[in-house]
Amino acid sequence: MSHYHALVWLDHKEAHVMHIRPDDVEKSVVHPTNPHVHVHSRRGTLGDGRQLEDQDYYHAVAEALKGAQEVLVVGPAHAKLQFIKHIHAHDHALIDKIIGVETVDHPSDGQLVAYARKYFLAADRMRSQI
């Protein structure tokens, strides 16, 4: 199903992808291929001690956003920024569709939909005046 607006809330454990219309929401959840790998720094290791980001996970999230013309990316920590880096390096078609990146903790799906609708309404109003 193709919707104009989409929101993705993600952290390193899962991504909630929501394609949103005023009267309809299509939801899906994407999980990393290895959800038990931690990407936090580790003491006593050479280098910075970080695991590589799961590019397959970010690619699956990008695939789940196909069909959307405007995308809002939200999440509690660094995964949303790593996802944006991934898009710039690997999923170029999505770059111009990202209209916002916001820090949002762990809301319910209903709260995410309400947040996205309010955000997209404000963004649409701003563009109509330009």
N, C-alpha and C positions, 0 to 999 in steps of 0.2 A: 504494500500500500504506500502511496506517495503522499506525503503531507508537506506543506510549505515550511513549517517550523519544526525544529527538533531540539531536544535538550538531552545532554548526557551528563549524568552525575557519576564520577568515577573516583576510585581510590585504587590501590594496588591489588585489592582482592576481588573486586567486581565493578561492573559498569552497568548502570541503569540507563537505557536508551528509550526515549519517549518521543514519538512523532505525534505532534499536537495539532488539532483543529479545534475550532470553537466548540464543537459538539462531539468530538471523538478523540480518543487517545489510544495509540498503539504502543504497547510496552514490550520491551525485551530486556533480558539480563545477559551480559557477556562475562565469562570468567576467564582468567588467564590459564594457559596450558599447564602451568605448574604453580598453583596458588600457595604452596608452602615455602617458596623461595622468598626470603626477605631481602629488601633492597637497602636496609639501613646500614650504616657504617659498623664495622667490626674492629675491635681493638686487637692489636697483635698481628695484623696482616700487613703484607707489603702493599704499597700503593694506597689508594684511598679506602680499600676494604669494602667497596660497594659491588653488589652483583649487577650484571648488565640488566638493563630494562628489558622487559618481555615485549619485543617488537611484534610478535605474532598476536599478542593480546591487543595492542594498540591498533594493529591492522584490522582485527576482527571488530573492534569498536568503530573504526572508520567505515567498514563495510556495512555495519548496522545503521549508519547514518545516511546511507545512499538514498537518494530521492528527496532529501530535504534541501531547501534553498537557503535557509537561515538556521544556524546552529548556535546554541548557547552551551558552553562547556562550564560545568561547575564541579566542585569537589572540596574536600576538607584540607588537602595538603598538596604535595608535589606531583602526584600522578597526573593531575590536569595539565600541569606545565610540561611534563614529559610527553604527554599525548600531543600537545601543540608542537613540540619539537619534532615528534614523529611525523606529524602531518606535513610540516615544512620539508622534511627530508624524504618522505616516501609517498604521501597521498596528496599530491599537489592540487588535485581537483577540489579538495575540501577547504583549502586555505582561504579563499575569498568568501566562503559561506559562513565562516566563524564570525559572529557579530559581537561576541562577548565571552569573557572568561572571568568567573566570579568565584570567590571563596564561600562555600556553603557547607555546613557541618554534616550532619546525618539526618536529614528530614525524611518524613514518610513520602511515599509516592504521591499522595494527594497534595502534600505541601509543595513538592517539586513542581507538579502540574500548575498549581496556583501561582507559584513564583515565576514559572516560565511564561504563563499567560500575561501576567502583569508586566514582565520584562519586555516581551514581544510587542505588547500593546503600546508601551512607551516608545520603543524603538521605531515602530511603524508610524507613530504620530510625529516623531522627529524627522523622519525621512519625507513625510508628506509635505512638510513645510519648506523643504530645501528645493 
